[in-house]
C-alpha cells in the first residue's frame, strides 16, 4: 500500500508535465479520469493504489504527442516516463510494473490490449471522459485548438484528417466517439457509456437541425 505523502509527491510531479498542455488534455482531464477510476475500481473490486498512480500518470506523455501532431504515441512515451518517475520515488518494482502496464495500454492501439482489471479500468475511465457532455465539450475545445470550423454536416469524414481545419467536433464524434460505447472493457464502464453515448447522439442530431435552420 502506498502512503499518502508519497502519492501526493508523485501527483505533484505528474502535474508539472501539463504546464504547456492543450486545454482539451489538461490536468482537469486527469482529475476526472482519477475520479472515474476510483468509482469503477470500487465497483469492480480493483487495486486502488495501482489505479490512483496510473490515473495521475497516464497522460504525462501527451504534450509530446500533440507537439508531434499525433505522429508519436503518448501512451508509449508516458509509460517510459512513468517508470523513471516511480523508480525515483522508491516504489517497489512489482507495483511499478503494474502501473506502467496501465499507462502503456490505456490508449489501446494495435495489439497493446489492456489485460489486468486495473488496465481495463483505466482504459474505460479515459474513454468515458471523451464521451457524454464532457466529451462533447472537449471535442469542441480540441477543434478550436487546431483551427477547425464549428460544424460541417456535409463533410466526407473518410477524406478528412486529424489535426487539420477539417477536424471538427462532429468529425471526432463520427470517427471516434460514436464507437467508444462498444469498446468498454468493464461492466460499470459499459453502464456509464450507454447513457453518455445516447446524450451525444441526441446532441449532434440537434446540432444538425439547428445549423440547417430547422427550428
matplotlib code that plots the C-alpha trace (Angstrom):
import matplotlib.pyplot as plt

x = [0.0, 1.4, 1.4, -0.5, 2.5, 4.3, 1.3, 0.9, 4.5, 4.1, 0.8, 2.5, 5.4, 2.9, 1.1, 4.3, 4.0, 0.9, 2.2, 2.2, -0.7, -3.6, -6.9, -8.5, -5.9, -5.1, -4.8, -8.5, -8.9, -6.5, -8.6, -11.8, -10.1, -8.9, -12.4, -13.8, -11.0, -11.9, -15.6, -15.2, -12.4, -14.6, -17.4, -15.2, -13.0, -9.7, -6.4, -7.0, -3.3, -2.5, -5.4, -4.6, -1.0, -1.9, -4.6, -2.4, 0.4, -1.5, -1.2, 2.3, 3.5, 0.6, 2.4, 4.9, 2.2, 0.5, 3.7, 4.3, 0.8, -0.2, 2.8, 4.1, 2.1, 1.7, 1.0, 4.4, 6.2, 4.2, 5.0, 8.7, 8.4, 6.2, 8.7, 11.5, 9.3, 8.1, 11.6, 12.8, 10.2, 11.4, 8.3, 8.6, 9.2, 6.0, 3.9, 5.9, 5.3, 1.6, 1.2, 3.4, 1.4, -1.8, -0.2, 1.2, -2.2, -4.6, -4.7, -5.1, -3.6, -2.6, -2.1, -1.4, -4.6, -5.4, -5.4, -5.4, -8.5, -6.7, -5.5, -9.1, -10.5, -8.0, -8.9, -12.6, -12.2, -10.1, -12.5, -15.6, -14.1, -14.2, -17.9, -21.1, -21.4, -17.7, -16.7, -18.6, -17.1, -13.6, -14.2, -15.2, -12.2, -9.8, -11.4, -10.7, -7.1, -6.4, -8.4, -11.4, -14.8, -17.8, -19.6, -19.7, -22.5, -21.7, -18.1, -17.0, -15.0, -13.3, -11.4, -10.7, -7.7, -7.0, -5.1, -6.4, -9.2, -11.4, -11.1, -14.4, -16.2, -18.7, -15.8, -14.5, -17.9, -18.3, -14.7, -14.1, -16.6, -19.5, -17.6, -16.4, -19.5, -18.8, -15.2, -15.8, -14.0, -15.7, -19.3, -19.5, -17.8, -20.4, -23.2, -21.9, -21.1, -24.6, -26.1, -23.2, -23.5, -27.2, -26.6, -24.1, -26.4, -29.1, -26.8, -25.3, -28.7, -29.9, -26.7, -27.5, -31.1, -30.0, -27.2, -29.8, -32.2, -34.7, -36.2]
y = [0.0, 3.4, 6.1, 9.3, 11.6, 9.6, 9.6, 13.4, 13.9, 11.8, 13.6, 17.0, 15.9, 14.5, 17.8, 19.5, 17.7, 19.6, 23.2, 23.6, 21.2, 22.0, 22.6, 19.5, 17.3, 19.5, 18.4, 18.6, 15.7, 13.7, 14.6, 13.4, 10.2, 9.7, 10.1, 7.7, 5.1, 5.2, 4.9, 1.9, 0.4, 0.3, -1.2, -3.8, -4.6, -3.4, -2.3, 1.4, 2.1, 0.9, 2.9, 6.2, 6.1, 5.0, 7.7, 10.6, 9.4, 8.1, 11.3, 12.6, 11.9, 13.8, 17.1, 15.2, 13.6, 17.0, 18.7, 15.8, 16.3, 12.8, 11.1, 9.6, 7.7, 9.4, 6.0, 4.6, 7.8, 8.1, 4.5, 5.2, 8.5, 6.8, 4.0, 6.5, 8.7, 5.8, 4.4, 7.9, 7.9, 4.5, 2.4, -1.4, -3.0, -5.2, -2.0, -0.1, -2.8, -2.9, 0.9, 1.2, -1.5, 0.5, 3.6, 1.7, 0.1, 2.9, 4.1, 0.5, 0.8, -2.3, -5.3, -3.5, -4.6, -3.9, -7.2, -6.8, -5.4, -2.2, -1.8, -2.2, 0.2, 3.0, 2.4, 2.7, 5.8, 7.6, 6.8, 7.7, 11.2, 11.6, 11.0, 12.4, 16.1, 16.4, 14.6, 17.0, 20.0, 18.5, 17.8, 21.4, 22.6, 20.5, 21.6, 25.2, 24.4, 23.0, 25.8, 23.7, 25.2, 24.9, 22.3, 20.9, 18.3, 17.7, 16.7, 13.2, 12.1, 9.3, 12.1, 14.4, 14.4, 14.8, 18.0, 20.0, 22.5, 19.6, 18.2, 19.4, 18.1, 16.3, 14.5, 13.4, 12.0, 10.2, 8.8, 8.1, 9.0, 7.1, 3.8, 4.1, 2.7, -0.7, -0.7, -0.7, -3.4, -3.4, -3.9, -0.5, 1.2, -0.2, 1.0, 4.5, 4.6, 3.8, 7.0, 9.2, 7.7, 8.4, 12.0, 12.6, 11.1, 13.5, 16.5, 16.0, 15.4, 18.6, 20.4, 19.3, 20.6, 24.0, 24.5, 23.7, 26.3, 23.6, 25.2]
z = [0.0, -1.0, 1.7, 1.1, 1.3, -1.4, -3.6, -3.3, -4.2, -7.3, -8.2, -7.9, -10.2, -12.7, -12.8, -14.0, -17.3, -18.1, -17.8, -21.6, -22.2, -24.5, -22.7, -24.2, -22.5, -19.4, -15.8, -15.3, -17.7, -15.4, -12.4, -14.0, -15.1, -11.5, -10.1, -12.7, -12.0, -8.3, -9.0, -11.4, -9.3, -6.2, -8.2, -9.8, -6.7, -8.2, -6.5, -5.9, -5.3, -8.8, -10.2, -8.4, -9.6, -13.2, -13.4, -12.5, -14.8, -17.8, -19.9, -18.9, -22.5, -24.1, -24.8, -26.9, -29.0, -29.5, -30.5, -33.0, -34.5, -33.4, -35.0, -31.7, -29.1, -25.8, -24.1, -25.0, -24.1, -20.9, -19.9, -20.1, -18.1, -15.5, -14.9, -14.3, -12.1, -9.9, -9.5, -8.5, -5.7, -4.5, -5.3, -5.3, -8.7, -8.8, -8.2, -10.8, -13.4, -12.8, -13.0, -16.1, -17.9, -17.2, -18.7, -21.7, -22.6, -21.9, -25.5, -26.8, -30.3, -32.3, -30.2, -26.9, -25.3, -21.6, -19.8, -16.0, -14.2, -13.4, -17.1, -18.3, -15.7, -16.7, -20.4, -19.6, -17.4, -20.0, -22.8, -20.7, -20.3, -24.1, -24.4, -23.0, -22.1, -21.1, -24.3, -26.5, -24.7, -25.1, -28.8, -29.5, -27.4, -29.4, -32.7, -31.6, -30.7, -34.3, -36.0, -37.2, -38.0, -35.8, -37.9, -41.4, -41.8, -45.5, -44.9, -46.0, -43.0, -44.9, -46.6, -43.7, -41.5, -37.8, -36.6, -39.6, -40.2, -41.0, -37.5, -36.2, -33.1, -35.4, -37.2, -33.8, -33.0, -36.3, -36.4, -32.8, -30.1, -31.6, -31.3, -27.7, -26.1, -27.8, -26.7, -22.9, -21.0, -17.6, -16.6, -14.9, -17.8, -20.2, -17.9, -17.8, -21.5, -22.6, -21.1, -22.3, -25.8, -26.0, -25.0, -27.8, -30.4, -29.5, -29.2, -32.7, -34.2, -32.7, -33.9, -37.5, -37.2, -35.8, -38.3, -41.1, -39.6, -38.7, -35.7]

ax = plt.figure().add_subplot(projection="3d")
ax.plot(x, y, z, "-o")
ax.set_aspect("equal")
plt.show()
